[in-house]
Amino acid sequence: VYSKPQVEAVVDVVDGEPKHVLCDAVEKHHADLLVVGSQGYGAIRRALLGSVSDYCAHHADCSVVIVKQPGSKN
């Protein structure tokens, strides 16, 4: 018997540094999946500014999907 999986999305507005806010929200809501966007910065700019998506991919306690902008080369 096949049943359709259910998807629940949560909207939570929080102040703070995005990489920490996102990882904290994963724990708070017991998320199974975190979807984040990527600006497609080059390696130098990413090294200087840091990367929220990269941080989340390494620190979130769930699977992370990074969605790049259309036409992004990175």
PDB file of N, CA, C and O in Angstrom:
ATOM      1  N   VAL A   1       0.854  -1.178   0.000  1.00  0.00           N
ATOM      2  CA  VAL A   1       0.000   0.000   0.000  1.00  0.00           C
ATOM      3  C   VAL A   1       0.890   1.228   0.000  1.00  0.00           C
ATOM      4  O   VAL A   1       1.779   1.361   0.841  1.00  0.00           O
ATOM      5  N   TYR A   2       0.654   2.106  -0.927  1.00  0.00           N
ATOM      6  CA  TYR A   2       1.425   3.338  -1.057  1.00  0.00           C
ATOM      7  C   TYR A   2       0.651   4.488  -0.446  1.00  0.00           C
ATOM      8  O   TYR A   2      -0.526   4.685  -0.746  1.00  0.00           O
ATOM      9  N   SER A   3       1.312   5.239   0.404  1.00  0.00           N
ATOM     10  CA  SER A   3       0.682   6.445   0.939  1.00  0.00           C
ATOM     11  C   SER A   3       1.559   7.635   0.582  1.00  0.00           C
ATOM     12  O   SER A   3       2.785   7.532   0.550  1.00  0.00           O
ATOM     13  N   LYS A   4       0.927   8.742   0.318  1.00  0.00           N
ATOM     14  CA  LYS A   4       1.652   9.952  -0.043  1.00  0.00           C
ATOM     15  C   LYS A   4       2.401  10.487   1.176  1.00  0.00           C
ATOM     16  O   LYS A   4       1.835  10.579   2.266  1.00  0.00           O
ATOM     17  N   PRO A   5       3.679  10.842   0.988  1.00  0.00           N
ATOM     18  CA  PRO A   5       4.401  11.447   2.108  1.00  0.00           C
ATOM     19  C   PRO A   5       3.833  12.833   2.404  1.00  0.00           C
ATOM     20  O   PRO A   5       3.385  13.544   1.504  1.00  0.00           O
ATOM     21  N   GLN A   6       3.859  13.188   3.644  1.00  0.00           N
ATOM     22  CA  GLN A   6       3.361  14.501   4.032  1.00  0.00           C
ATOM     23  C   GLN A   6       4.537  15.442   4.248  1.00  0.00           C
ATOM     24  O   GLN A   6       5.560  15.061   4.817  1.00  0.00           O
ATOM     25  N   VAL A   7       4.377  16.650   3.792  1.00  0.00           N
ATOM     26  CA  VAL A   7       5.410  17.660   3.936  1.00  0.00           C
ATOM     27  C   VAL A   7       4.848  18.793   4.771  1.00  0.00           C
ATOM     28  O   VAL A   7       3.770  19.317   4.490  1.00  0.00           O
ATOM     29  N   GLU A   8       5.589  19.162   5.794  1.00  0.00           N
ATOM     30  CA  GLU A   8       5.182  20.279   6.633  1.00  0.00           C
ATOM     31  C   GLU A   8       6.258  21.353   6.538  1.00  0.00           C
ATOM     32  O   GLU A   8       7.430  21.079   6.797  1.00  0.00           O
ATOM     33  N   ALA A   9       5.878  22.554   6.175  1.00  0.00           N
ATOM     34  CA  ALA A   9       6.814  23.675   6.117  1.00  0.00           C
ATOM     35  C   ALA A   9       6.556  24.577   7.315  1.00  0.00           C
ATOM     36  O   ALA A   9       5.414  24.745   7.744  1.00  0.00           O
ATOM     37  N   VAL A  10       7.622  25.153   7.850  1.00  0.00           N
ATOM     38  CA  VAL A  10       7.520  26.024   9.012  1.00  0.00           C
ATOM     39  C   VAL A  10       8.109  27.379   8.660  1.00  0.00           C
ATOM     40  O   VAL A  10       9.196  27.460   8.087  1.00  0.00           O
ATOM     41  N   VAL A  11       7.393  28.441   9.001  1.00  0.00           N
ATOM     42  CA  VAL A  11       7.896  29.802   8.837  1.00  0.00           C
ATOM     43  C   VAL A  11       8.155  30.345  10.230  1.00  0.00           C
ATOM     44  O   VAL A  11       7.267  30.349  11.083  1.00  0.00           O
ATOM     45  N   ASP A  12       9.385  30.805  10.453  1.00  0.00           N
ATOM     46  CA  ASP A  12       9.800  31.279  11.763  1.00  0.00           C
ATOM     47  C   ASP A  12      10.695  32.491  11.538  1.00  0.00           C
ATOM     48  O   ASP A  12      11.764  32.359  10.942  1.00  0.00           O
ATOM     49  N   VAL A  13      10.283  33.670  12.000  1.00  0.00           N
ATOM     50  CA  VAL A  13      11.062  34.889  11.812  1.00  0.00           C
ATOM     51  C   VAL A  13      11.898  35.126  13.065  1.00  0.00           C
ATOM     52  O   VAL A  13      11.367  35.279  14.165  1.00  0.00           O
ATOM     53  N   VAL A  14      13.233  35.154  12.876  1.00  0.00           N
ATOM     54  CA  VAL A  14      14.152  35.240  14.004  1.00  0.00           C
ATOM     55  C   VAL A  14      15.292  36.190  13.650  1.00  0.00           C
ATOM     56  O   VAL A  14      15.773  36.188  12.517  1.00  0.00           O
ATOM     57  N   ASP A  15      15.725  37.002  14.616  1.00  0.00           N
ATOM     58  CA  ASP A  15      16.896  37.858  14.425  1.00  0.00           C
ATOM     59  C   ASP A  15      18.156  37.077  14.771  1.00  0.00           C
ATOM     60  O   ASP A  15      18.139  36.200  15.635  1.00  0.00           O
ATOM     61  N   GLY A  16      19.247  37.404  14.088  1.00  0.00           N
ATOM     62  CA  GLY A  16      20.520  36.791  14.414  1.00  0.00           C
ATOM     63  C   GLY A  16      21.331  36.489  13.183  1.00  0.00           C
ATOM     64  O   GLY A  16      20.920  36.787  12.061  1.00  0.00           O
ATOM     65  N   GLU A  17      22.484  35.895  13.396  1.00  0.00           N
ATOM     66  CA  GLU A  17      23.360  35.521  12.292  1.00  0.00           C
ATOM     67  C   GLU A  17      22.739  34.334  11.562  1.00  0.00           C
ATOM     68  O   GLU A  17      22.481  33.303  12.183  1.00  0.00           O
ATOM     69  N   PRO A  18      22.494  34.454  10.267  1.00  0.00           N
ATOM     70  CA  PRO A  18      21.741  33.441   9.528  1.00  0.00           C
ATOM     71  C   PRO A  18      22.219  31.999   9.716  1.00  0.00           C
ATOM     72  O   PRO A  18      21.401  31.099   9.906  1.00  0.00           O
ATOM     73  N   LYS A  19      23.514  31.775   9.665  1.00  0.00           N
ATOM     74  CA  LYS A  19      23.997  30.390   9.763  1.00  0.00           C
ATOM     75  C   LYS A  19      23.641  29.767  11.108  1.00  0.00           C
ATOM     76  O   LYS A  19      23.326  28.579  11.178  1.00  0.00           O
ATOM     77  N   HIS A  20      23.687  30.561  12.173  1.00  0.00           N
ATOM     78  CA  HIS A  20      23.348  30.035  13.495  1.00  0.00           C
ATOM     79  C   HIS A  20      21.833  29.916  13.665  1.00  0.00           C
ATOM     80  O   HIS A  20      21.343  28.942  14.236  1.00  0.00           O
ATOM     81  N   VAL A  21      21.100  30.905  13.169  1.00  0.00           N
ATOM     82  CA  VAL A  21      19.639  30.887  13.264  1.00  0.00           C
ATOM     83  C   VAL A  21      19.075  29.671  12.544  1.00  0.00           C
ATOM     84  O   VAL A  21      18.176  29.007  13.060  1.00  0.00           O
ATOM     85  N   LEU A  22      19.591  29.375  11.358  1.00  0.00           N
ATOM     86  CA  LEU A  22      19.092  28.239  10.583  1.00  0.00           C
ATOM     87  C   LEU A  22      19.385  26.909  11.278  1.00  0.00           C
ATOM     88  O   LEU A  22      18.512  26.045  11.365  1.00  0.00           O
ATOM     89  N   CYS A  23      20.601  26.749  11.766  1.00  0.00           N
ATOM     90  CA  CYS A  23      20.948  25.486  12.442  1.00  0.00           C
ATOM     91  C   CYS A  23      20.170  25.332  13.752  1.00  0.00           C
ATOM     92  O   CYS A  23      19.780  24.222  14.112  1.00  0.00           O
ATOM     93  N   ASP A  24      19.945  26.431  14.460  1.00  0.00           N
ATOM     94  CA  ASP A  24      19.139  26.377  15.685  1.00  0.00           C
ATOM     95  C   ASP A  24      17.691  26.016  15.364  1.00  0.00           C
ATOM     96  O   ASP A  24      17.057  25.271  16.111  1.00  0.00           O
ATOM     97  N   ALA A  25      17.168  26.540  14.257  1.00  0.00           N
ATOM     98  CA  ALA A  25      15.786  26.246  13.858  1.00  0.00           C
ATOM     99  C   ALA A  25      15.622  24.772  13.507  1.00  0.00           C
ATOM    100  O   ALA A  25      14.580  24.178  13.785  1.00  0.00           O
ATOM    101  N   VAL A  26      16.643  24.185  12.900  1.00  0.00           N
ATOM    102  CA  VAL A  26      16.605  22.752  12.585  1.00  0.00           C
ATOM    103  C   VAL A  26      16.387  21.950  13.862  1.00  0.00           C
ATOM    104  O   VAL A  26      15.548  21.051  13.908  1.00  0.00           O
ATOM    105  N   GLU A  27      17.154  22.285  14.899  1.00  0.00           N
ATOM    106  CA  GLU A  27      17.016  21.581  16.177  1.00  0.00           C
ATOM    107  C   GLU A  27      15.667  21.872  16.828  1.00  0.00           C
ATOM    108  O   GLU A  27      14.997  20.959  17.311  1.00  0.00           O
ATOM    109  N   LYS A  28      15.271  23.139  16.841  1.00  0.00           N
ATOM    110  CA  LYS A  28      14.019  23.553  17.494  1.00  0.00           C
ATOM    111  C   LYS A  28      12.805  22.842  16.901  1.00  0.00           C
ATOM    112  O   LYS A  28      11.906  22.413  17.624  1.00  0.00           O
ATOM    113  N   HIS A  29      12.793  22.727  15.584  1.00  0.00           N
ATOM    114  CA  HIS A  29      11.625  22.166  14.890  1.00  0.00           C
ATOM    115  C   HIS A  29      11.812  20.687  14.522  1.00  0.00           C
ATOM    116  O   HIS A  29      10.938  20.090  13.894  1.00  0.00           O
ATOM    117  N   HIS A  30      12.938  20.104  14.909  1.00  0.00           N
ATOM    118  CA  HIS A  30      13.232  18.697  14.600  1.00  0.00           C
ATOM    119  C   HIS A  30      13.098  18.438  13.097  1.00  0.00           C
ATOM    120  O   HIS A  30      12.466  17.473  12.669  1.00  0.00           O
ATOM    121  N   ALA A  31      13.704  19.319  12.319  1.00  0.00           N
ATOM    122  CA  ALA A  31      13.589  19.252  10.860  1.00  0.00           C
ATOM    123  C   ALA A  31      14.305  18.026  10.293  1.00  0.00           C
ATOM    124  O   ALA A  31      15.349  17.608  10.792  1.00  0.00           O
ATOM    125  N   ASP A  32      13.727  17.473   9.256  1.00  0.00           N
ATOM    126  CA  ASP A  32      14.345  16.374   8.516  1.00  0.00           C
ATOM    127  C   ASP A  32      15.155  16.892   7.336  1.00  0.00           C
ATOM    128  O   ASP A  32      16.050  16.210   6.838  1.00  0.00           O
ATOM    129  N   LEU A  33      14.833  18.104   6.894  1.00  0.00           N
ATOM    130  CA  LEU A  33      15.471  18.662   5.708  1.00  0.00           C
ATOM    131  C   LEU A  33      15.518  20.180   5.820  1.00  0.00           C
ATOM    132  O   LEU A  33      14.536  20.811   6.212  1.00  0.00           O
ATOM    133  N   LEU A  34      16.663  20.764   5.474  1.00  0.00           N
ATOM    134  CA  LEU A  34      16.840  22.212   5.403  1.00  0.00           C
ATOM    135  C   LEU A  34      17.183  22.563   3.967  1.00  0.00           C
ATOM    136  O   LEU A  34      18.122  22.006   3.397  1.00  0.00           O
ATOM    137  N   VAL A  35      16.429  23.482   3.378  1.00  0.00           N
ATOM    138  CA  VAL A  35      16.696  23.941   2.015  1.00  0.00           C
ATOM    139  C   VAL A  35      17.171  25.381   2.103  1.00  0.00           C
ATOM    140  O   VAL A  35      16.464  26.243   2.624  1.00  0.00           O
ATOM    141  N   VAL A  36      18.375  25.643   1.589  1.00  0.00           N
ATOM    142  CA  VAL A  36      18.940  26.993   1.617  1.00  0.00           C
ATOM    143  C   VAL A  36      19.376  27.387   0.216  1.00  0.00           C
ATOM    144  O   VAL A  36      19.714  26.536  -0.607  1.00  0.00           O
ATOM    145  N   GLY A  37      19.363  28.682  -0.042  1.00  0.00           N
ATOM    146  CA  GLY A  37      19.818  29.205  -1.322  1.00  0.00           C
ATOM    147  C   GLY A  37      21.306  29.496  -1.288  1.00  0.00           C
ATOM    148  O   GLY A  37      21.897  29.621  -0.216  1.00  0.00           O
ATOM    149  N   SER A  38      21.900  29.602  -2.442  1.00  0.00           N
ATOM    150  CA  SER A  38      23.309  29.948  -2.573  1.00  0.00           C
ATOM    151  C   SER A  38      23.423  31.139  -3.508  1.00  0.00           C
ATOM    152  O   SER A  38      22.777  31.179  -4.555  1.00  0.00           O
ATOM    153  N   GLN A  39      24.246  32.108  -3.130  1.00  0.00           N
ATOM    154  CA  GLN A  39      24.452  33.291  -3.959  1.00  0.00           C
ATOM    155  C   GLN A  39      25.372  33.023  -5.144  1.00  0.00           C
ATOM    156  O   GLN A  39      25.391  33.795  -6.103  1.00  0.00           O
ATOM    157  N   GLY A  40      26.124  31.949  -5.085  1.00  0.00           N
ATOM    158  CA  GLY A  40      27.028  31.625  -6.185  1.00  0.00           C
ATOM    159  C   GLY A  40      28.277  32.482  -6.192  1.00  0.00           C
ATOM    160  O   GLY A  40      28.842  32.739  -7.255  1.00  0.00           O
ATOM    161  N   TYR A  41      28.725  32.935  -5.014  1.00  0.00           N
ATOM    162  CA  TYR A  41      29.950  33.723  -4.930  1.00  0.00           C
ATOM    163  C   TYR A  41      31.149  32.880  -5.335  1.00  0.00           C
ATOM    164  O   TYR A  41      31.125  31.655  -5.215  1.00  0.00           O
ATOM    165  N   GLY A  42      32.181  33.530  -5.808  1.00  0.00           N
ATOM    166  CA  GLY A  42      33.420  32.847  -6.128  1.00  0.00           C
ATOM    167  C   GLY A  42      34.155  32.459  -4.851  1.00  0.00           C
ATOM    168  O   GLY A  42      33.756  32.840  -3.751  1.00  0.00           O
ATOM    169  N   ALA A  43      35.223  31.705  -5.009  1.00  0.00           N
ATOM    170  CA  ALA A  43      35.962  31.163  -3.866  1.00  0.00           C
ATOM    171  C   ALA A  43      36.539  32.259  -2.977  1.00  0.00           C
ATOM    172  O   ALA A  43      36.513  32.126  -1.754  1.00  0.00           O
ATOM    173  N   ILE A  44      37.052  33.328  -3.554  1.00  0.00           N
ATOM    174  CA  ILE A  44      37.668  34.400  -2.756  1.00  0.00           C
ATOM    175  C   ILE A  44      36.609  35.142  -1.948  1.00  0.00           C
ATOM    176  O   ILE A  44      36.779  35.348  -0.747  1.00  0.00           O
ATOM    177  N   ARG A  45      35.536  35.537  -2.585  1.00  0.00           N
ATOM    178  CA  ARG A  45      34.470  36.254  -1.878  1.00  0.00           C
ATOM    179  C   ARG A  45      33.843  35.364  -0.802  1.00  0.00           C
ATOM    180  O   ARG A  45      33.529  35.839   0.289  1.00  0.00           O
ATOM    181  N   ARG A  46      33.661  34.083  -1.104  1.00  0.00           N
ATOM    182  CA  ARG A  46      33.102  33.138  -0.143  1.00  0.00           C
ATOM    183  C   ARG A  46      34.035  32.992   1.058  1.00  0.00           C
ATOM    184  O   ARG A  46      33.570  32.882   2.192  1.00  0.00           O
ATOM    185  N   ALA A  47      35.357  32.990   0.814  1.00  0.00           N
ATOM    186  CA  ALA A  47      36.337  32.870   1.892  1.00  0.00           C
ATOM    187  C   ALA A  47      36.312  34.106   2.790  1.00  0.00           C
ATOM    188  O   ALA A  47      36.469  33.994   4.006  1.00  0.00           O
ATOM    189  N   LEU A  48      36.118  35.271   2.198  1.00  0.00           N
ATOM    190  CA  LEU A  48      36.090  36.507   2.978  1.00  0.00           C
ATOM    191  C   LEU A  48      34.783  36.670   3.751  1.00  0.00           C
ATOM    192  O   LEU A  48      34.799  37.051   4.921  1.00  0.00           O
ATOM    193  N   LEU A  49      33.661  36.387   3.110  1.00  0.00           N
ATOM    194  CA  LEU A  49      32.352  36.600   3.718  1.00  0.00           C
ATOM    195  C   LEU A  49      31.834  35.385   4.468  1.00  0.00           C
ATOM    196  O   LEU A  49      30.949  35.509   5.314  1.00  0.00           O
ATOM    197  N   GLY A  50      32.373  34.221   4.167  1.00  0.00           N
ATOM    198  CA  GLY A  50      31.818  32.998   4.729  1.00  0.00           C
ATOM    199  C   GLY A  50      30.630  32.571   3.895  1.00  0.00           C
ATOM    200  O   GLY A  50      30.132  33.339   3.072  1.00  0.00           O
ATOM    201  N   SER A  51      30.181  31.366   4.104  1.00  0.00           N
ATOM    202  CA  SER A  51      29.071  30.846   3.332  1.00  0.00           C
ATOM    203  C   SER A  51      28.055  30.233   4.283  1.00  0.00           C
ATOM    204  O   SER A  51      28.347  29.263   4.981  1.00  0.00           O
ATOM    205  N   VAL A  52      26.867  30.809   4.300  1.00  0.00           N
ATOM    206  CA  VAL A  52      25.796  30.289   5.160  1.00  0.00           C
ATOM    207  C   VAL A  52      25.456  28.865   4.741  1.00  0.00           C
ATOM    208  O   VAL A  52      25.323  27.983   5.590  1.00  0.00           O
ATOM    209  N   SER A  53      25.315  28.635   3.439  1.00  0.00           N
ATOM    210  CA  SER A  53      24.937  27.304   2.971  1.00  0.00           C
ATOM    211  C   SER A  53      26.011  26.269   3.307  1.00  0.00           C
ATOM    212  O   SER A  53      25.687  25.143   3.684  1.00  0.00           O
ATOM    213  N   ASP A  54      27.277  26.638   3.173  1.00  0.00           N
ATOM    214  CA  ASP A  54      28.363  25.719   3.503  1.00  0.00           C
ATOM    215  C   ASP A  54      28.372  25.413   5.000  1.00  0.00           C
ATOM    216  O   ASP A  54      28.551  24.260   5.393  1.00  0.00           O
ATOM    217  N   TYR A  55      28.184  26.423   5.827  1.00  0.00           N
ATOM    218  CA  TYR A  55      28.138  26.221   7.272  1.00  0.00           C
ATOM    219  C   TYR A  55      26.998  25.272   7.637  1.00  0.00           C
ATOM    220  O   TYR A  55      27.184  24.338   8.417  1.00  0.00           O
ATOM    221  N   CYS A  56      25.825  25.518   7.070  1.00  0.00           N
ATOM    222  CA  CYS A  56      24.662  24.679   7.371  1.00  0.00           C
ATOM    223  C   CYS A  56      24.880  23.243   6.911  1.00  0.00           C
ATOM    224  O   CYS A  56      24.493  22.300   7.601  1.00  0.00           O
ATOM    225  N   ALA A  57      25.497  23.078   5.752  1.00  0.00           N
ATOM    226  CA  ALA A  57      25.757  21.727   5.243  1.00  0.00           C
ATOM    227  C   ALA A  57      26.637  20.933   6.192  1.00  0.00           C
ATOM    228  O   ALA A  57      26.515  19.711   6.275  1.00  0.00           O
ATOM    229  N   HIS A  58      27.523  21.612   6.909  1.00  0.00           N
ATOM    230  CA  HIS A  58      28.443  20.933   7.822  1.00  0.00           C
ATOM    231  C   HIS A  58      27.958  20.877   9.263  1.00  0.00           C
ATOM    232  O   HIS A  58      28.445  20.055  10.039  1.00  0.00           O
ATOM    233  N   HIS A  59      27.008  21.732   9.642  1.00  0.00           N
ATOM    234  CA  HIS A  59      26.624  21.815  11.051  1.00  0.00           C
ATOM    235  C   HIS A  59      25.163  21.491  11.356  1.00  0.00           C
ATOM    236  O   HIS A  59      24.836  21.206  12.508  1.00  0.00           O
ATOM    237  N   ALA A  60      24.285  21.525  10.371  1.00  0.00           N
ATOM    238  CA  ALA A  60      22.868  21.235  10.628  1.00  0.00           C
ATOM    239  C   ALA A  60      22.697  19.752  10.944  1.00  0.00           C
ATOM    240  O   ALA A  60      23.367  18.898  10.364  1.00  0.00           O
ATOM    241  N   ASP A  61      21.795  19.466  11.867  1.00  0.00           N
ATOM    242  CA  ASP A  61      21.532  18.079  12.282  1.00  0.00           C
ATOM    243  C   ASP A  61      20.473  17.414  11.410  1.00  0.00           C
ATOM    244  O   ASP A  61      19.637  16.659  11.906  1.00  0.00           O
ATOM    245  N   CYS A  62      20.511  17.697  10.110  1.00  0.00           N
ATOM    246  CA  CYS A  62      19.594  17.066   9.160  1.00  0.00           C
ATOM    247  C   CYS A  62      20.222  17.178   7.771  1.00  0.00           C
ATOM    248  O   CYS A  62      21.286  17.774   7.603  1.00  0.00           O
ATOM    249  N   SER A  63      19.560  16.606   6.802  1.00  0.00           N
ATOM    250  CA  SER A  63      20.021  16.743   5.421  1.00  0.00           C
ATOM    251  C   SER A  63      19.833  18.181   4.968  1.00  0.00           C
ATOM    252  O   SER A  63      18.884  18.849   5.379  1.00  0.00           O
ATOM    253  N   VAL A  64      20.740  18.660   4.119  1.00  0.00           N
ATOM    254  CA  VAL A  64      20.689  20.038   3.625  1.00  0.00           C
ATOM    255  C   VAL A  64      20.717  20.012   2.102  1.00  0.00           C
ATOM    256  O   VAL A  64      21.566  19.356   1.497  1.00  0.00           O
ATOM    257  N   VAL A  65      19.783  20.729   1.493  1.00  0.00           N
ATOM    258  CA  VAL A  65      19.766  20.894   0.038  1.00  0.00           C
ATOM    259  C   VAL A  65      20.141  22.336  -0.252  1.00  0.00           C
ATOM    260  O   VAL A  65      19.506  23.261   0.255  1.00  0.00           O
ATOM    261  N   ILE A  66      21.176  22.533  -1.071  1.00  0.00           N
ATOM    262  CA  ILE A  66      21.614  23.875  -1.444  1.00  0.00           C
ATOM    263  C   ILE A  66      21.135  24.144  -2.867  1.00  0.00           C
ATOM    264  O   ILE A  66      21.498  23.434  -3.805  1.00  0.00           O
ATOM    265  N   VAL A  67      20.319  25.172  -3.007  1.00  0.00           N
ATOM    266  CA  VAL A  67      19.741  25.528  -4.301  1.00  0.00           C
ATOM    267  C   VAL A  67      20.497  26.733  -4.855  1.00  0.00           C
ATOM    268  O   VAL A  67      20.518  27.799  -4.241  1.00  0.00           O
ATOM    269  N   LYS A  68      21.109  26.555  -6.004  1.00  0.00           N
ATOM    270  CA  LYS A  68      21.866  27.633  -6.611  1.00  0.00           C
ATOM    271  C   LYS A  68      20.987  28.467  -7.535  1.00  0.00           C
ATOM    272  O   LYS A  68      19.984  27.980  -8.057  1.00  0.00           O
ATOM    273  N   GLN A  69      21.366  29.715  -7.732  1.00  0.00           N
ATOM    274  CA  GLN A  69      20.642  30.592  -8.636  1.00  0.00           C
ATOM    275  C   GLN A  69      20.771  30.076 -10.052  1.00  0.00           C
ATOM    276  O   GLN A  69      21.817  29.540 -10.417  1.00  0.00           O
ATOM    277  N   PRO A  70      19.722  30.227 -10.868  1.00  0.00           N
ATOM    278  CA  PRO A  70      19.832  29.817 -12.268  1.00  0.00           C
ATOM    279  C   PRO A  70      20.991  30.539 -12.953  1.00  0.00           C
ATOM    280  O   PRO A  70      21.167  31.745 -12.786  1.00  0.00           O
ATOM    281  N   GLY A  71      21.760  29.806 -13.708  1.00  0.00           N
ATOM    282  CA  GLY A  71      22.886  30.378 -14.436  1.00  0.00           C
ATOM    283  C   GLY A  71      24.145  30.502 -13.614  1.00  0.00           C
ATOM    284  O   GLY A  71      25.153  31.007 -14.109  1.00  0.00           O
ATOM    285  N   SER A  72      24.116  30.049 -12.353  1.00  0.00           N
ATOM    286  CA  SER A  72      25.290  30.123 -11.494  1.00  0.00           C
ATOM    287  C   SER A  72      26.356  29.154 -11.991  1.00  0.00           C
ATOM    288  O   SER A  72      26.051  28.017 -12.352  1.00  0.00           O
ATOM    289  N   LYS A  73      27.606  29.609 -12.009  1.00  0.00           N
ATOM    290  CA  LYS A  73      28.718  28.764 -12.469  1.00  0.00           C
ATOM    291  C   LYS A  73      29.318  27.967 -11.329  1.00  0.00           C
ATOM    292  O   LYS A  73      30.061  27.018 -11.578  1.00  0.00           O
ATOM    293  N   ASN A  74      29.022  28.317 -10.084  1.00  0.00           N
ATOM    294  CA  ASN A  74      29.618  27.626  -8.933  1.00  0.00           C
ATOM    295  C   ASN A  74      28.702  26.563  -8.398  1.00  0.00           C
ATOM    296  O   ASN A  74      29.044  25.884  -7.430  1.00  0.00           O
TER     297      ASN A  74
END
